[in-house]
Amino acid sequence: MPRASRRAWLATAAPPERRGELLGTALGAAVVGALFGPVVGAVANQVGTGPAFGAAAVAGTALIVVAFIVPGPRAPVPQGLRAALPAVRDRQVSTGMWLTILAGLAFGVLDVLAPLRLSQLGATATVIGAAFLGAAAIESSLSPLAGRLADRRGALIPIRLSLAAAVAVSLLAPLVEPAPWLVVLLIAGMPAYGTLFAPAMALLSTGAHRLQLNQGLAFGLANLAWASGQAIAAATSGVLAQATSDLVPYALLAGACLATLVVLRPPPVRGPAGDG
């Protein structure tokens, strides 16, 4: 995910009616990066680790140069970490955080289990990398659309669509074979998890604005949620799959998505903190 400071900058600078769309554009780029790991591995397998990681270093250097050229954000009012703690109890903020955790859990499971199963089914490193690259390309285009839909129709519509698709993908991923069919499923299905980010971030940002919470602190909470979900899933999904089967961690993920879909309700609409 993009760092909290950059997303806070974007959320603060973006017009409220386009906040979800612009966050979705940034998050789509971030998911491309998250899914790009297996692609780099495939390139390294073909050309060697030196050229592959050297190219990544050159790209990183170019981004550093661009970052120095872009004007800096307006300095926010300083707030301590204590100011973020009451926001966690807010329904809008907590919903955004949970959806971010859920997306992190999903990518933790997929990043570990999907390449292993493709390899077991006979797919080469190039095919595995191509599957993740294809999913990343679709995700990068869908995420701004999900954000735009959240701006115009409310965040819950794209969230529900993503969760419904995520349940189906989670149940099918450990079962579909041979490898070409699984590749198709992953390319078409992995974006269902990534498209949770834009509306989740829109909820979180809107809730923070209403509570007069610094956007940097709000997106710091989102980073914590994402990292926790991905780390937990990446560490446990492989252990669970080895002790039982791939179906168990995928079924747990599907259950979490389904439970979220069932209990998800519109957050109460309230004015900014201090109004009235």
Secondary structure as UniProt FT lines:
FT   HELIX           4..13
FT   HELIX           16..18
FT   HELIX           19..35
FT   HELIX           37..47
FT   HELIX           49..69
FT   HELIX           81..84
FT   HELIX           86..89
FT   HELIX           91..120
FT   TURN            121..122
FT   HELIX           125..153
FT   HELIX           156..172
FT   TURN            173..175
FT   HELIX           179..189
FT   HELIX           191..194
FT   TURN            195..196
FT   HELIX           197..210
FT   TURN            211..212
FT   HELIX           215..243
FT   HELIX           247..263
FT   TURN            273..274
//
